[in-house]
Amino acid sequence: MSRKLQDLRREIDALDRRIVRLLNRRATVAVRIGREKRRAGLRVQDPVREREVLRRVQRVNRGPLRGRALADVYRRIIALCVDLE
């Protein structure tokens, strides 16, 4: 395996570690949001907020992921967080 390929794979590994940490931070905040919603008597799922998140993520996306692909990823992240809430 080339040195360049090894370096790129190490970079991917480091990015994956960061992504996992950030996803878990997001999930932790989602749990806290769920508690606040229950205290306020609100429904856990908020379709309006979910659409806002998807629009914002697509707006800041600079590629190379296509907006639709990124939205698919975020729909799954949101679903997992709603389950935690």
C-alpha positions as CSV (number, residue, x, y, z in Angstrom):
1,M,0.0,0.0,0.0
2,S,1.3,3.4,-0.9
3,R,2.4,6.0,1.7
4,K,-0.2,8.4,0.3
5,L,-3.0,5.9,0.7
6,Q,-2.0,5.1,4.2
7,D,-1.9,8.9,5.1
8,L,-5.4,9.4,3.5
9,R,-6.8,6.4,5.5
10,R,-5.3,7.8,8.7
11,E,-7.0,11.1,7.9
12,I,-10.4,9.3,7.4
13,D,-9.9,7.4,10.7
14,A,-9.3,10.7,12.5
15,L,-12.3,12.3,10.9
16,D,-14.5,9.3,11.9
17,R,-13.4,9.7,15.5
18,R,-14.4,13.4,15.4
19,I,-17.7,12.5,13.7
20,V,-18.6,9.9,16.3
21,R,-17.8,12.4,19.1
22,L,-19.9,15.1,17.5
23,L,-22.8,12.7,16.9
24,N,-22.8,11.6,20.5
25,R,-22.7,15.3,21.6
26,R,-25.7,16.0,19.4
27,A,-27.5,12.9,20.8
28,T,-26.8,14.2,24.4
29,V,-28.3,17.5,23.6
30,A,-31.3,15.8,22.0
31,V,-31.9,13.9,25.2
32,R,-31.8,17.2,27.1
33,I,-34.2,18.7,24.6
34,G,-36.6,15.7,25.1
35,R,-36.6,16.3,28.8
36,E,-37.5,20.0,28.2
37,K,-40.2,19.1,25.8
38,R,-41.8,16.6,28.3
39,R,-41.7,19.3,31.0
40,A,-43.4,21.7,28.7
41,G,-46.0,19.1,27.5
42,L,-44.8,19.2,23.9
43,R,-44.6,16.4,21.5
44,V,-41.1,14.9,21.0
45,Q,-41.3,14.9,17.2
46,D,-41.4,18.4,15.6
47,P,-41.8,18.2,11.8
48,V,-41.4,22.0,11.4
49,R,-38.0,21.9,13.3
50,E,-36.9,18.9,11.3
51,R,-37.5,20.7,8.0
52,E,-35.6,23.7,9.3
53,V,-32.6,21.5,10.2
54,L,-32.7,19.9,6.8
55,R,-32.9,23.2,5.0
56,R,-30.1,24.7,7.0
57,V,-27.8,21.7,6.5
58,Q,-28.4,21.8,2.7
59,R,-27.9,25.5,2.7
60,V,-24.4,25.3,4.3
61,N,-23.4,22.3,2.2
62,R,-20.5,23.0,-0.1
63,G,-20.1,19.4,-1.4
64,P,-19.0,17.1,-2.7
65,L,-22.0,15.4,-1.1
66,R,-25.1,16.3,-2.9
67,G,-27.9,18.0,-0.9
68,R,-30.2,15.0,-1.2
69,A,-27.6,12.6,0.1
70,L,-26.8,14.9,3.0
71,A,-30.5,15.2,3.8
72,D,-30.8,11.4,3.8
73,V,-28.0,11.2,6.4
74,Y,-29.5,13.9,8.5
75,R,-33.0,12.3,8.4
76,R,-31.4,9.2,9.9
77,I,-29.6,11.3,12.5
78,I,-32.8,13.1,13.4
79,A,-34.7,9.8,13.7
80,L,-32.1,8.4,16.0
81,C,-32.1,11.5,18.2
82,V,-35.9,11.5,18.3
83,D,-35.8,7.9,19.5
84,L,-33.5,9.0,22.3
85,E,-35.7,12.0,23.3
